[in-house]
Amino acid sequence: MKPVIEVKGLKKYFTTPRGMLHAVDDVTFTIEKGRTLGVVGESGCGKSTLGRTIIHLHESTEGQILLDGQDVTNLKGKNLRQAREKMQIIFQDPYSSLDPRKTIDYTIREPLIVSKRFSKSEIEQKTQELMDLVGIDERLRKAYPHELDGGRRQRVGIARALALEPKFVVCDEPVSALDVSIQSSAFSDSIYRY
């Protein structure tokens, strides 16, 4: 089966006052369609930086990233925007990743609007489908992020990430914003699914 994502020798270094910080150093892996890869490590070891580098929120220092066999390592401008529609992220901290001035409804529909691929009626329908998919009540449609608890904010982030039906999603500790009882349930469910 053809890989969706191939990462070859990926490096991301940051210049700091104390010297060069090797946040990601020579990482190589392949993920095929329908498969999941879990990256495990202690806090601060570079897991989030790896995910952000793959989807170009950080530019890589060295290495290669292929999406469906196409080299996306050094894309810029329009080509990068097109590739980003196929690669999304669910952020670890949903509160800081959501615009506090935008309603939940607008936050979910924004990627659909920006893509310019959908009519107004399609955007409306798809927004409702996404809210239903992740379990956001209709009554919360016009709410703002500060009016939601962590779990609901995380659901908004998930809906937004799925809006354009990406081929690849980075999940940066996606259950960390959920309360402990839900985290435990989500973990035990995952044991039986995979």
Secondary structure, DSSP 8 states (H G I E B T S, - for coil): --EEEEEEEEEEEEEETTEEEEEEEEEEEEEETT--------TTSSHHHHHHHHTTSS--SEEEEEETTEE-TT--HHHHHHHHHHEEEE-S-HHHHS-TTS-HHHHHHHHHHHHT-S-HHHHHHHHHHHHHHHT--GGGTT--GGGS-HHHHHHHHHHHHHTT--SEEEESSTTTTS-HHHHHHHHHHHHHH-
